[in-house]
Every structure is written in C-alpha cells, then in structure tokens.
C-alpha cells in the first residue's frame, strides 16, 4: 500500500476544501498540500449548484440566514469573511461575477464550471495535488502529526482539514456517511436531517398538480403553531411541494411528525377580498361550469383541486354554489392546508442540517478542540443556511478562514 508524507491534508474536494487549499497553498508555497477526494473528481456538487449556475454567495449574508449550534463561529466568520472578501478572492484567481436583484451572486459566464475551473487552476499553479478515488477511513495521532488511513494508501500529515461535506451528495443523488472521519477523532454530531429539499405532503389532490407552479406564500406549522412563512414560486410535485420558499421550510418540517404547510395563493388579498372576487366571478359565470370561476386566475388543475379540497361538486354550474361552499372555497384559497410527512430522504436535499457540534470547535480558528492541528470547515460543521447562496458563502468563507490557519 502506498505511503505519502505531506504538510497538510485537506479531506474533501468540495467548495470549502478547494478554497481552503487555494488560501493555504499561497501562504505555504514551499510545503506539500494535498486534497483527498473520495469521488473520481473534485467539485461535483459545485457543478450542479444554483441550477448549474453556482450561486456562490449572497450580498446579504448575515447570521439570520443560518441555523446552527455554532453561533459564535458564524458571527466571527461573517464579520471577518464578508461576501466582498469572498468575491475579492475569486476575482484574484480569475472569476468575474454579477449580483441579481435579490443580491444572489453568480459567475458572469452564468456557468458553475467557471467557479470550479478557477479554483482548480489556482491549485495547479500552486502545486496542490488532487488525490481522487481515495476515501479516508480514519485519523489517528502519530509522531509526525496524524496518520490518515485510506482505502488505498496511508497519508501522514502535520495538519488536517476535515471538509467532508454533508450526508447527501446532491450531484449524484446518493447518501453516504461523510462524518466517519470526524467521529474517528472523537467528535460528536447533532441530529442530521435533509434541508433545502422538497417537502412530502399527504394530499388526495396533489398528484393532479404535478409540474404546476404558482406564486404565493407557504407557512410551516408545527403542533398547530405557525413557525415560519416564506413567499415565492411554489412548485407542485406528485407527492410533494417544492420551490425555494418551500426549501426554506424543509429543515423544520422534515423532522416533524405533526407538521403542516399552509399555502396562500392570493397573498395580496384578505379573506374578505377573496370572497368578493369569487362572488363577482360567480355572477360572471353563473350559467357555466363552476370551474370557469378560476379562468384567468389560476391554472385549471389548481381550480379543480381547490373545488375538491373544499368539498364542492366540480360538475355543477356556478349559480348552484351555496353561500357555505363559497365561504369554504375562499378559506381554501386563503389557507390551503397540506399535512406533511417527516423525511429522511437526503437524495433530493441540497444541504444536510446538523453536523459536528459547534461547542467542539474554536470559533475564531475553526480548529478542533479535541485534536490539535485538525480543522473543520464547510458542511461538516453543524451549520446550514437558507436558499440563495448562503450555504456556499459559508463553505467558501470557512475554507478561507481555515486556509489562513495552516
């Protein structure tokens, strides 16, 4: 079995690991630094992020967009590695970017491959080795520093960076235990759950809405209490709700046995105004099928689903609607309730909620409090952000911070 000795071994060739290697190699030009990746090539998740455009940061990155047991670390990181700092680093290695109207930042080429290419080009210039198809099984202390036992080789390193990512591999829709390395040196994990994912719902009408999109708001409800509301485009699946607004509720609802999503289809109107709109449409279509009251308002299948959800016969004419039925219909449009099911499906999740406990990591250096000269960055840590570039910002920023410690 091959044996190699290096100054620093970065375990994981994702966003945080590659950025860490870029920063560390500039600081340590005379030292051997390697990136060890279990897959056959680095950066696969970068390639599919942001619908393959790579939303690499958000100009509004601040602590309110993060969920974590590592508040002190996030606070320090966001103060010292701002979106401007991350973008300056990318600019220095050849990436031009632009921000959209919601302050999400993308490569100017609108291709995620550009982000991966500039990172890899910088590593090549600085002599950093990419070692792929190699899985680190465990880390143990040794006289040189640390011994990394891999599936095909043994690596000895003075310093180690754990940048193994989350449980999910969104690029390949597979799930694996990426926390083995962290646990091998004694780290503990918070509960892991899928985040930024579709939310499964129990509904008799949802299948008929597959592929339909609508503007509105969604509210997460747990044990009868409204927890969080998001607005935007709602996407209906065969057995789930999706879209960015739903993704931002998924970390809450994927863990709950008694959860609900309330969909509001006409966000700019009160219940009374919705009643008035329906009354006018009933008068307009009184001699026509009741489904026609939704023409020009909602997709036809949404209209049918709303009628069924409100227990209204879809074959009657509009003038046959009773006052009670009209009230039920208005209530459904205003608050359409979908029971949710807890999900452990990481294959469709963009992010893993949970990870190594923040209390076990130094908030200013991201060095392990358990093992000296071992650092953690990116999704291996119990930090997950909202949709919109916040997770990649954390990955790149934490990689920069750790790279400066090596």
NUTOR-37093 format. One record per residue (C-alpha): x, y, z; residue number from 1. Coordinates in nm, 3 decimals, padded with zeros to 5 digits. Each point is the difference from the previous one (the first is absolute). Layout:
! NUTOR-37093
<rec X="X" Y="Y" Z="Z" i="NUM"/>
...
//
This chain:
! NUTOR-37093
<rec X="00.000" Y="00.000" Z="00.000" i="1"/>
<rec X="00.129" Y="00.346" Z="-00.094" i="2"/>
<rec X="00.126" Y="00.230" Z="00.276" i="3"/>
<rec X="00.041" Y="00.376" Z="-00.033" i="4"/>
<rec X="00.105" Y="00.282" Z="00.232" i="5"/>
<rec X="-00.143" Y="00.353" Z="-00.033" i="6"/>
<rec X="-00.018" Y="00.327" Z="00.189" i="7"/>
<rec X="-00.379" Y="00.031" Z="-00.021" i="8"/>
<rec X="-00.269" Y="-00.242" Z="-00.110" i="9"/>
<rec X="-00.339" Y="00.148" Z="-00.089" i="10"/>
<rec X="-00.264" Y="-00.272" Z="00.008" i="11"/>
<rec X="-00.272" Y="00.090" Z="-00.250" i="12"/>
<rec X="00.016" Y="00.163" Z="-00.340" i="13"/>
<rec X="-00.315" Y="00.205" Z="00.024" i="14"/>
<rec X="-00.046" Y="00.376" Z="00.025" i="15"/>
<rec X="00.153" Y="00.045" Z="00.345" i="16"/>
<rec X="00.286" Y="-00.244" Z="-00.055" i="17"/>
<rec X="00.106" Y="00.149" Z="-00.333" i="18"/>
<rec X="-00.015" Y="00.357" Z="00.130" i="19"/>
<rec X="00.194" Y="-00.104" Z="00.310" i="20"/>
<rec X="00.271" Y="-00.152" Z="-00.221" i="21"/>
<rec X="00.021" Y="00.317" Z="-00.211" i="22"/>
<rec X="00.058" Y="00.221" Z="00.304" i="23"/>
<rec X="00.231" Y="-00.242" Z="00.181" i="24"/>
<rec X="00.221" Y="-00.064" Z="-00.304" i="25"/>
<rec X="00.055" Y="00.372" Z="-00.055" i="26"/>
<rec X="00.116" Y="00.033" Z="00.359" i="27"/>
<rec X="00.210" Y="-00.319" Z="-00.008" i="28"/>
<rec X="00.152" Y="-00.005" Z="-00.349" i="29"/>
<rec X="00.290" Y="-00.221" Z="00.110" i="30"/>
<rec X="-00.213" Y="-00.267" Z="00.171" i="31"/>
<rec X="-00.181" Y="-00.302" Z="-00.141" i="32"/>
<rec X="-00.378" Y="00.034" Z="00.023" i="33"/>
<rec X="-00.246" Y="-00.258" Z="-00.132" i="34"/>
<rec X="-00.376" Y="-00.014" Z="-00.050" i="35"/>
<rec X="-00.136" Y="-00.350" Z="00.055" i="36"/>
<rec X="-00.334" Y="-00.072" Z="-00.170" i="37"/>
<rec X="-00.195" Y="-00.325" Z="00.028" i="38"/>
<rec X="-00.170" Y="00.056" Z="-00.339" i="39"/>
<rec X="00.165" Y="-00.031" Z="-00.340" i="40"/>
<rec X="00.031" Y="00.378" Z="-00.032" i="41"/>
<rec X="-00.031" Y="00.309" Z="00.217" i="42"/>
<rec X="-00.276" Y="00.261" Z="00.001" i="43"/>
<rec X="-00.297" Y="-00.203" Z="-00.123" i="44"/>
<rec X="-00.241" Y="00.176" Z="00.234" i="45"/>
<rec X="00.129" Y="00.340" Z="-00.113" i="46"/>
<rec X="-00.089" Y="-00.096" Z="-00.356" i="47"/>
<rec X="-00.370" Y="-00.056" Z="00.076" i="48"/>
<rec X="-00.051" Y="00.283" Z="00.250" i="49"/>
<rec X="-00.230" Y="00.288" Z="-00.086" i="50"/>
<rec X="-00.154" Y="-00.191" Z="-00.291" i="51"/>
<rec X="00.353" Y="-00.043" Z="-00.139" i="52"/>
<rec X="00.065" Y="00.376" Z="00.026" i="53"/>
<rec X="00.159" Y="-00.017" Z="00.348" i="54"/>
<rec X="-00.149" Y="00.261" Z="00.231" i="55"/>
<rec X="00.333" Y="00.042" Z="00.181" i="56"/>
<rec X="-00.100" Y="00.258" Z="00.262" i="57"/>
<rec X="-00.266" Y="00.252" Z="00.094" i="58"/>
<rec X="00.073" Y="00.366" Z="00.069" i="59"/>
<rec X="-00.246" Y="-00.017" Z="00.291" i="60"/>
<rec X="00.183" Y="-00.283" Z="00.178" i="61"/>
<rec X="-00.057" Y="00.048" Z="00.373" i="62"/>
<rec X="-00.073" Y="-00.217" Z="00.298" i="63"/>
<rec X="-00.380" Y="00.006" Z="-00.037" i="64"/>
<rec X="00.035" Y="-00.224" Z="-00.306" i="65"/>
<rec X="00.180" Y="-00.278" Z="00.189" i="66"/>
<rec X="-00.110" Y="-00.281" Z="00.232" i="67"/>
<rec X="00.271" Y="-00.139" Z="00.223" i="68"/>
<rec X="00.137" Y="-00.101" Z="00.339" i="69"/>
<rec X="00.306" Y="00.209" Z="-00.091" i="70"/>
<rec X="-00.134" Y="00.354" Z="00.041" i="71"/>
<rec X="00.331" Y="00.144" Z="00.121" i="72"/>
<rec X="00.186" Y="-00.151" Z="-00.294" i="73"/>
<rec X="-00.252" Y="00.123" Z="-00.257" i="74"/>
<rec X="00.002" Y="00.348" Z="00.152" i="75"/>
<rec X="00.380" Y="00.019" Z="-00.015" i="76"/>
<rec X="00.016" Y="-00.143" Z="-00.351" i="77"/>
<rec X="-00.258" Y="00.239" Z="-00.146" i="78"/>
<rec X="00.176" Y="00.298" Z="00.155" i="79"/>
<rec X="00.344" Y="-00.095" Z="-00.132" i="80"/>
<rec X="-00.084" Y="-00.173" Z="-00.329" i="81"/>
<rec X="-00.278" Y="00.204" Z="-00.159" i="82"/>
<rec X="-00.150" Y="-00.054" Z="-00.344" i="83"/>
<rec X="00.235" Y="00.274" Z="-00.127" i="84"/>
<rec X="00.298" Y="-00.194" Z="00.139" i="85"/>
<rec X="-00.111" Y="-00.320" Z="-00.170" i="86"/>
<rec X="-00.059" Y="00.181" Z="-00.330" i="87"/>
<rec X="00.338" Y="00.173" Z="00.022" i="88"/>
<rec X="00.165" Y="-00.337" Z="00.040" i="89"/>
<rec X="-00.182" Y="-00.137" Z="-00.302" i="90"/>
<rec X="00.087" Y="00.311" Z="-00.201" i="91"/>
<rec X="00.368" Y="-00.052" Z="00.086" i="92"/>
<rec X="-00.005" Y="-00.350" Z="-00.150" i="93"/>
<rec X="-00.186" Y="00.099" Z="-00.315" i="94"/>
<rec X="-00.376" Y="-00.013" Z="00.061" i="95"/>
<rec X="-00.228" Y="00.287" Z="-00.102" i="96"/>
<rec X="-00.341" Y="00.013" Z="00.168" i="97"/>
<rec X="-00.330" Y="00.186" Z="00.006" i="98"/>
<rec X="-00.282" Y="00.038" Z="00.255" i="99"/>
<rec X="-00.367" Y="-00.035" Z="-00.089" i="100"/>
<rec X="-00.290" Y="00.204" Z="00.137" i="101"/>
<rec X="-00.015" Y="-00.218" Z="00.313" i="102"/>
<rec X="00.374" Y="00.044" Z="00.070" i="103"/>
<rec X="00.083" Y="-00.356" Z="-00.104" i="104"/>
<rec X="00.344" Y="-00.008" Z="-00.161" i="105"/>
<rec X="00.083" Y="-00.214" Z="-00.304" i="106"/>
<rec X="00.298" Y="-00.035" Z="-00.236" i="107"/>
<rec X="-00.028" Y="00.245" Z="-00.288" i="108"/>
<rec X="00.012" Y="-00.292" Z="-00.241" i="109"/>
<rec X="-00.311" Y="-00.140" Z="00.173" i="110"/>
<rec X="00.173" Y="-00.338" Z="00.015" i="111"/>
<rec X="00.094" Y="-00.185" Z="00.317" i="112"/>
<rec X="00.288" Y="-00.158" Z="-00.188" i="113"/>
<rec X="00.173" Y="00.341" Z="00.008" i="114"/>
<rec X="00.010" Y="-00.006" Z="00.381" i="115"/>
<rec X="00.149" Y="-00.348" Z="00.011" i="116"/>
<rec X="00.246" Y="00.079" Z="-00.279" i="117"/>
<rec X="00.151" Y="00.308" Z="00.167" i="118"/>
<rec X="00.040" Y="-00.190" Z="00.327" i="119"/>
<rec X="00.171" Y="-00.295" Z="-00.168" i="120"/>
<rec X="00.218" Y="00.227" Z="-00.212" i="121"/>
<rec X="00.122" Y="00.176" Z="00.313" i="122"/>
<rec X="00.080" Y="-00.333" Z="00.165" i="123"/>
<rec X="00.192" Y="-00.111" Z="-00.307" i="124"/>
<rec X="00.201" Y="00.322" Z="-00.006" i="125"/>
<rec X="00.096" Y="-00.047" Z="00.363" i="126"/>
<rec X="00.081" Y="-00.369" Z="-00.024" i="127"/>
<rec X="-00.285" Y="-00.137" Z="00.211" i="128"/>
<rec X="-00.066" Y="-00.365" Z="-00.078" i="129"/>
<rec X="-00.351" Y="-00.137" Z="-00.052" i="130"/>
<rec X="-00.019" Y="-00.360" Z="00.117" i="131"/>
<rec X="-00.331" Y="-00.146" Z="-00.118" i="132"/>
<rec X="-00.166" Y="-00.341" Z="00.043" i="133"/>
<rec X="00.149" Y="-00.005" Z="00.351" i="134"/>
<rec X="-00.215" Y="-00.028" Z="00.310" i="135"/>
<rec X="00.140" Y="00.093" Z="00.341" i="136"/>
<rec X="-00.133" Y="-00.258" Z="00.244" i="137"/>
<rec X="00.147" Y="00.132" Z="00.323" i="138"/>
<rec X="00.250" Y="00.243" Z="00.156" i="139"/>
<rec X="00.234" Y="-00.088" Z="00.283" i="140"/>
<rec X="00.277" Y="00.186" Z="00.182" i="141"/>
<rec X="00.360" Y="-00.093" Z="-00.083" i="142"/>
<rec X="00.353" Y="00.138" Z="00.055" i="143"/>
<rec X="-00.007" Y="00.196" Z="-00.327" i="144"/>
<rec X="-00.341" Y="00.147" Z="00.075" i="145"/>
<rec X="-00.287" Y="-00.208" Z="-00.134" i="146"/>
<rec X="-00.038" Y="-00.326" Z="-00.183" i="147"/>
<rec X="-00.281" Y="-00.010" Z="-00.256" i="148"/>
<rec X="-00.103" Y="-00.357" Z="-00.074" i="149"/>
<rec X="-00.151" Y="-00.012" Z="-00.348" i="150"/>
<rec X="-00.149" Y="-00.271" Z="-00.217" i="151"/>
<rec X="00.307" Y="-00.010" Z="-00.225" i="152"/>
<rec X="00.282" Y="00.181" Z="00.181" i="153"/>
<rec X="00.127" Y="00.145" Z="00.327" i="154"/>
<rec X="00.058" Y="00.374" Z="00.027" i="155"/>
<rec X="00.202" Y="00.164" Z="00.278" i="156"/>
<rec X="-00.078" Y="00.368" Z="00.054" i="157"/>
<rec X="00.108" Y="00.267" Z="00.248" i="158"/>
<rec X="-00.333" Y="00.177" Z="-00.040" i="159"/>
<rec X="-00.340" Y="-00.132" Z="-00.105" i="160"/>
<rec X="-00.313" Y="00.174" Z="-00.127" i="161"/>
<rec X="-00.334" Y="-00.179" Z="00.013" i="162"/>
<rec X="-00.206" Y="00.136" Z="-00.290" i="163"/>
<rec X="-00.200" Y="-00.313" Z="-00.067" i="164"/>
<rec X="-00.335" Y="00.170" Z="-00.061" i="165"/>
<rec X="-00.342" Y="-00.122" Z="00.104" i="166"/>
<rec X="-00.172" Y="-00.336" Z="-00.008" i="167"/>
<rec X="-00.155" Y="00.069" Z="-00.337" i="168"/>
<rec X="00.172" Y="00.005" Z="-00.338" i="169"/>
<rec X="-00.244" Y="00.217" Z="-00.192" i="170"/>
<rec X="00.206" Y="-00.030" Z="-00.318" i="171"/>
<rec X="-00.051" Y="-00.376" Z="-00.021" i="172"/>
<rec X="-00.315" Y="-00.051" Z="00.209" i="173"/>
<rec X="00.179" Y="-00.237" Z="00.237" i="174"/>
<rec X="00.040" Y="-00.004" Z="00.377" i="175"/>
<rec X="00.306" Y="-00.102" Z="00.197" i="176"/>
<rec X="00.151" Y="00.045" Z="00.346" i="177"/>
<rec X="00.236" Y="00.292" Z="-00.051" i="178"/>
<rec X="00.041" Y="00.046" Z="00.374" i="179"/>
<rec X="00.208" Y="-00.315" Z="00.060" i="180"/>
<rec X="00.323" Y="00.201" Z="00.006" i="181"/>
<rec X="-00.134" Y="00.254" Z="00.252" i="182"/>
<rec X="-00.130" Y="-00.277" Z="00.225" i="183"/>
<rec X="00.331" Y="-00.189" Z="-00.020" i="184"/>
<rec X="00.174" Y="00.276" Z="00.198" i="185"/>
<rec X="-00.279" Y="00.026" Z="00.256" i="186"/>
<rec X="-00.234" Y="00.267" Z="-00.137" i="187"/>
<rec X="-00.372" Y="-00.017" Z="00.069" i="188"/>
<rec X="-00.281" Y="00.086" Z="-00.241" i="189"/>
<rec X="-00.328" Y="00.178" Z="00.039" i="190"/>
<rec X="-00.307" Y="-00.164" Z="-00.156" i="191"/>
<rec X="00.032" Y="-00.025" Z="-00.379" i="192"/>
<rec X="-00.294" Y="00.074" Z="-00.230" i="193"/>
<rec X="-00.050" Y="00.101" Z="-00.364" i="194"/>
<rec X="-00.037" Y="00.372" Z="-00.070" i="195"/>
<rec X="-00.070" Y="00.214" Z="-00.307" i="196"/>
<rec X="-00.207" Y="-00.282" Z="-00.140" i="197"/>
<rec X="-00.356" Y="-00.063" Z="-00.117" i="198"/>
<rec X="-00.246" Y="-00.068" Z="00.282" i="199"/>
<rec X="-00.217" Y="-00.309" Z="-00.027" i="200"/>
<rec X="-00.371" Y="00.056" Z="00.059" i="201"/>
<rec X="-00.301" Y="-00.223" Z="00.057" i="202"/>
<rec X="-00.267" Y="00.123" Z="-00.238" i="203"/>
<rec X="-00.265" Y="-00.157" Z="-00.223" i="204"/>
<rec X="00.035" Y="00.274" Z="-00.262" i="205"/>
<rec X="00.376" Y="00.056" Z="-00.016" i="206"/>
<rec X="00.065" Y="-00.255" Z="-00.276" i="207"/>
<rec X="-00.225" Y="00.192" Z="-00.241" i="208"/>
<rec X="00.215" Y="00.312" Z="00.051" i="209"/>
<rec X="00.334" Y="-00.156" Z="-00.096" i="210"/>
<rec X="00.215" Y="00.243" Z="-00.200" i="211"/>
<rec X="-00.217" Y="00.307" Z="00.071" i="212"/>
<rec X="00.150" Y="00.317" Z="00.147" i="213"/>
<rec X="-00.177" Y="00.285" Z="00.179" i="214"/>
<rec X="00.096" Y="00.314" Z="00.186" i="215"/>
<rec X="-00.094" Y="00.019" Z="00.364" i="216"/>
<rec X="00.120" Y="-00.045" Z="00.354" i="217"/>
<rec X="00.062" Y="-00.309" Z="00.211" i="218"/>
<rec X="-00.009" Y="-00.025" Z="00.378" i="219"/>
<rec X="00.149" Y="-00.279" Z="00.211" i="220"/>
<rec X="-00.230" Y="-00.114" Z="00.279" i="221"/>
<rec X="00.115" Y="-00.228" Z="00.283" i="222"/>
<rec X="-00.242" Y="-00.125" Z="00.264" i="223"/>
<rec X="-00.251" Y="00.261" Z="-00.111" i="224"/>
<rec X="00.246" Y="00.290" Z="00.031" i="225"/>
<rec X="00.109" Y="00.207" Z="-00.298" i="226"/>
<rec X="00.381" Y="-00.002" Z="00.001" i="227"/>
<rec X="00.126" Y="00.167" Z="-00.317" i="228"/>
<rec X="-00.139" Y="00.150" Z="-00.322" i="229"/>
<rec X="00.172" Y="00.032" Z="-00.339" i="230"/>
<rec X="-00.125" Y="00.143" Z="-00.328" i="231"/>
<rec X="00.083" Y="-00.076" Z="-00.361" i="232"/>
<rec X="-00.064" Y="-00.258" Z="-00.268" i="233"/>
<rec X="-00.161" Y="-00.321" Z="00.126" i="234"/>
<rec X="00.061" Y="-00.313" Z="-00.204" i="235"/>
<rec X="-00.238" Y="-00.296" Z="00.026" i="236"/>
<rec X="00.133" Y="-00.353" Z="-00.027" i="237"/>
<rec X="-00.170" Y="-00.339" Z="-00.013" i="238"/>
<rec X="00.028" Y="-00.036" Z="00.378" i="239"/>
<rec X="00.174" Y="00.316" Z="00.115" i="240"/>
<rec X="00.028" Y="00.376" Z="-00.003" i="241"/>
<rec X="00.318" Y="00.163" Z="-00.124" i="242"/>
<rec X="00.154" Y="00.333" Z="-00.100" i="243"/>
<rec X="00.241" Y="00.229" Z="00.185" i="244"/>
<rec X="-00.266" Y="00.116" Z="00.247" i="245"/>
<rec X="-00.081" Y="-00.361" Z="00.091" i="246"/>
<rec X="00.370" Y="-00.090" Z="00.020" i="247"/>
<rec X="00.042" Y="00.260" Z="00.272" i="248"/>
<rec X="-00.263" Y="-00.179" Z="00.210" i="249"/>
<rec X="00.129" Y="-00.352" Z="-00.064" i="250"/>
<rec X="00.255" Y="-00.008" Z="00.285" i="251"/>
<rec X="-00.293" Y="00.056" Z="00.240" i="252"/>
<rec X="-00.257" Y="-00.231" Z="-00.156" i="253"/>
<rec X="00.223" Y="-00.293" Z="-00.098" i="254"/>
<rec X="00.044" Y="-00.081" Z="00.371" i="255"/>
<rec X="-00.362" Y="00.045" Z="00.110" i="256"/>
<rec X="-00.266" Y="-00.268" Z="00.035" i="257"/>
<rec X="-00.283" Y="00.249" Z="00.046" i="258"/>
<rec X="00.090" Y="00.267" Z="-00.253" i="259"/>
<rec X="-00.198" Y="00.191" Z="-00.257" i="260"/>
<rec X="00.063" Y="00.240" Z="-00.285" i="261"/>
<rec X="-00.260" Y="00.270" Z="-00.052" i="262"/>
<rec X="-00.002" Y="00.127" Z="-00.357" i="263"/>
<rec X="-00.145" Y="00.346" Z="-00.064" i="264"/>
<rec X="-00.063" Y="00.055" Z="-00.370" i="265"/>
<rec X="-00.107" Y="00.365" Z="00.001" i="266"/>
<rec X="00.250" Y="00.163" Z="00.235" i="267"/>
<rec X="-00.105" Y="00.357" Z="-00.075" i="268"/>
<rec X="-00.365" Y="-00.054" Z="00.089" i="269"/>
<rec X="-00.183" Y="-00.041" Z="00.330" i="270"/>
<rec X="-00.258" Y="-00.275" Z="00.054" i="271"/>
<rec X="-00.277" Y="00.256" Z="-00.047" i="272"/>
<rec X="00.151" Y="00.117" Z="-00.329" i="273"/>
<rec X="00.030" Y="-00.359" Z="-00.122" i="274"/>
<rec X="-00.368" Y="-00.052" Z="00.082" i="275"/>
<rec X="-00.086" Y="00.310" Z="-00.201" i="276"/>
<rec X="00.209" Y="-00.118" Z="-00.297" i="277"/>
<rec X="-00.172" Y="-00.337" Z="00.001" i="278"/>
<rec X="-00.347" Y="00.155" Z="00.026" i="279"/>
<rec X="00.065" Y="00.213" Z="-00.309" i="280"/>
<rec X="00.129" Y="-00.300" Z="-00.192" i="281"/>
<rec X="-00.300" Y="-00.209" Z="00.100" i="282"/>
<rec X="-00.229" Y="00.272" Z="-00.139" i="283"/>
<rec X="00.207" Y="00.015" Z="-00.322" i="284"/>
<rec X="-00.010" Y="-00.377" Z="-00.054" i="285"/>
<rec X="-00.335" Y="-00.085" Z="00.156" i="286"/>
<rec X="-00.118" Y="-00.198" Z="-00.304" i="287"/>
<rec X="00.334" Y="-00.177" Z="-00.043" i="288"/>
<rec X="00.182" Y="-00.283" Z="00.173" i="289"/>
<rec X="00.131" Y="00.097" Z="00.343" i="290"/>
<rec X="00.358" Y="-00.064" Z="-00.117" i="291"/>
<rec X="-00.024" Y="00.312" Z="-00.218" i="292"/>
<rec X="00.014" Y="00.232" Z="00.303" i="293"/>
<rec X="00.375" Y="-00.067" Z="00.007" i="294"/>
<rec X="00.068" Y="00.075" Z="-00.368" i="295"/>
<rec X="00.255" Y="00.279" Z="-00.015" i="296"/>
<rec X="00.072" Y="-00.035" Z="00.370" i="297"/>
<rec X="00.161" Y="-00.343" Z="00.052" i="298"/>
<rec X="00.115" Y="-00.295" Z="-00.206" i="299"/>
<rec X="-00.301" Y="-00.218" Z="-00.088" i="300"/>
<rec X="00.127" Y="-00.295" Z="00.207" i="301"/>
<rec X="00.054" Y="00.223" Z="00.303" i="302"/>
<rec X="-00.361" Y="00.117" Z="-00.031" i="303"/>
<rec X="-00.128" Y="-00.357" Z="-00.011" i="304"/>
<rec X="00.218" Y="-00.095" Z="00.297" i="305"/>
<rec X="-00.129" Y="00.298" Z="00.199" i="306"/>
<rec X="-00.359" Y="-00.105" Z="-00.068" i="307"/>
<rec X="00.067" Y="-00.358" Z="00.107" i="308"/>
<rec X="00.190" Y="00.113" Z="00.310" i="309"/>
<rec X="-00.302" Y="00.217" Z="00.088" i="310"/>
<rec X="-00.237" Y="-00.295" Z="-00.053" i="311"/>
<rec X="-00.179" Y="00.161" Z="-00.294" i="312"/>
<rec X="-00.142" Y="-00.193" Z="-00.295" i="313"/>
<rec X="00.213" Y="00.087" Z="-00.304" i="314"/>
<rec X="-00.290" Y="-00.069" Z="-00.242" i="315"/>
<rec X="-00.252" Y="00.259" Z="00.118" i="316"/>
<rec X="-00.051" Y="00.346" Z="-00.146" i="317"/>
<rec X="00.127" Y="00.301" Z="00.191" i="318"/>
<rec X="-00.346" Y="00.120" Z="00.098" i="319"/>
<rec X="-00.054" Y="-00.323" Z="00.193" i="320"/>
<rec X="00.275" Y="00.088" Z="00.248" i="321"/>
<rec X="-00.139" Y="00.050" Z="00.350" i="322"/>
<rec X="00.119" Y="00.278" Z="00.226" i="323"/>
<rec X="00.166" Y="-00.259" Z="00.227" i="324"/>
<rec X="00.185" Y="-00.155" Z="-00.295" i="325"/>
<rec X="00.119" Y="00.338" Z="-00.118" i="326"/>
<rec X="00.130" Y="00.074" Z="00.350" i="327"/>
<rec X="00.184" Y="-00.335" Z="00.013" i="328"/>
<rec X="00.154" Y="00.070" Z="-00.340" i="329"/>
<rec X="00.122" Y="00.344" Z="00.105" i="330"/>
<rec X="00.149" Y="-00.151" Z="00.316" i="331"/>
<rec X="00.187" Y="-00.264" Z="-00.203" i="332"/>
<rec X="00.147" Y="00.262" Z="-00.233" i="333"/>
<rec X="00.104" Y="00.205" Z="00.300" i="334"/>
<rec X="00.135" Y="-00.293" Z="00.203" i="335"/>
<rec X="00.041" Y="-00.330" Z="-00.183" i="336"/>
<rec X="00.115" Y="-00.257" Z="00.257" i="337"/>
<rec X="00.234" Y="-00.286" Z="-00.095" i="338"/>
<rec X="00.105" Y="-00.255" Z="00.261" i="339"/>
<rec X="00.372" Y="-00.070" Z="-00.024" i="340"/>
<rec X="00.191" Y="-00.321" Z="00.062" i="341"/>
<rec X="00.341" Y="-00.016" Z="00.170" i="342"/>
<rec X="00.272" Y="-00.087" Z="-00.249" i="343"/>
<rec X="00.339" Y="-00.160" Z="00.028" i="344"/>
<rec X="00.051" Y="00.018" Z="-00.376" i="345"/>
<rec X="00.335" Y="00.170" Z="-00.051" i="346"/>
<rec X="00.020" Y="-00.080" Z="-00.372" i="347"/>
<rec X="-00.208" Y="00.302" Z="-00.102" i="348"/>
<rec X="00.141" Y="00.233" Z="00.268" i="349"/>
<rec X="00.247" Y="00.269" Z="-00.096" i="350"/>
<rec X="00.133" Y="00.029" Z="00.356" i="351"/>
<rec X="00.034" Y="-00.207" Z="00.317" i="352"/>
<rec X="-00.131" Y="00.166" Z="00.315" i="353"/>
<rec X="00.217" Y="-00.098" Z="00.295" i="354"/>
<rec X="00.362" Y="-00.108" Z="00.030" i="355"/>
<rec X="00.292" Y="00.029" Z="00.240" i="356"/>
<rec X="-00.108" Y="00.191" Z="00.310" i="357"/>
<rec X="00.108" Y="00.363" Z="00.009" i="358"/>
<rec X="00.107" Y="-00.030" Z="00.364" i="359"/>
<rec X="00.283" Y="-00.230" Z="-00.112" i="360"/>
<rec X="00.152" Y="00.256" Z="-00.241" i="361"/>
<rec X="00.197" Y="00.318" Z="00.067" i="362"/>
<rec X="-00.218" Y="00.288" Z="-00.128" i="363"/>
<rec X="00.292" Y="00.215" Z="-00.121" i="364"/>
<rec X="00.220" Y="-00.263" Z="-00.165" i="365"/>
<rec X="-00.242" Y="-00.289" Z="-00.066" i="366"/>
<rec X="00.260" Y="-00.229" Z="00.155" i="367"/>
<rec X="-00.129" Y="-00.309" Z="00.174" i="368"/>
<rec X="-00.004" Y="00.030" Z="00.378" i="369"/>
<rec X="00.051" Y="-00.375" Z="00.014" i="370"/>
<rec X="00.299" Y="-00.042" Z="-00.232" i="371"/>
<rec X="00.273" Y="00.264" Z="-00.038" i="372"/>
<rec X="00.085" Y="00.097" Z="-00.360" i="373"/>
<rec X="-00.325" Y="-00.149" Z="-00.131" i="374"/>
<rec X="-00.242" Y="00.253" Z="-00.151" i="375"/>
<rec X="-00.355" Y="-00.022" Z="-00.129" i="376"/>
<rec X="-00.175" Y="00.205" Z="-00.267" i="377"/>
<rec X="-00.310" Y="-00.005" Z="-00.216" i="378"/>
<rec X="-00.294" Y="-00.232" Z="00.039" i="379"/>
<rec X="00.183" Y="-00.240" Z="00.233" i="380"/>
<rec X="-00.087" Y="00.253" Z="00.274" i="381"/>
<rec X="-00.350" Y="00.041" Z="00.143" i="382"/>
<rec X="-00.083" Y="00.301" Z="-00.218" i="383"/>
<rec X="-00.261" Y="00.021" Z="-00.273" i="384"/>
<rec X="-00.130" Y="00.310" Z="-00.171" i="385"/>
<rec X="-00.308" Y="00.113" Z="-00.187" i="386"/>
<rec X="-00.026" Y="-00.037" Z="-00.374" i="387"/>
<rec X="00.163" Y="00.276" Z="-00.204" i="388"/>
<rec X="00.379" Y="-00.038" Z="00.020" i="389"/>
<rec X="00.031" Y="-00.004" Z="00.379" i="390"/>
<rec X="00.127" Y="-00.357" Z="00.021" i="391"/>
<rec X="00.268" Y="00.050" Z="-00.263" i="392"/>
<rec X="00.100" Y="00.324" Z="00.169" i="393"/>
<rec X="00.058" Y="-00.191" Z="00.322" i="394"/>
<rec X="00.194" Y="-00.269" Z="-00.188" i="395"/>
<rec X="00.232" Y="00.245" Z="-00.177" i="396"/>
<rec X="00.038" Y="00.234" Z="00.300" i="397"/>
<rec X="00.076" Y="-00.281" Z="00.245" i="398"/>
<rec X="00.246" Y="-00.144" Z="-00.250" i="399"/>
<rec X="00.175" Y="00.334" Z="-00.015" i="400"/>
<rec X="00.014" Y="00.030" Z="00.378" i="401"/>
<rec X="00.144" Y="-00.350" Z="00.046" i="402"/>
<rec X="00.243" Y="00.048" Z="-00.287" i="403"/>
<rec X="00.148" Y="00.296" Z="00.183" i="404"/>
<rec X="00.062" Y="-00.216" Z="00.308" i="405"/>
<rec X="00.215" Y="-00.256" Z="-00.181" i="406"/>
//
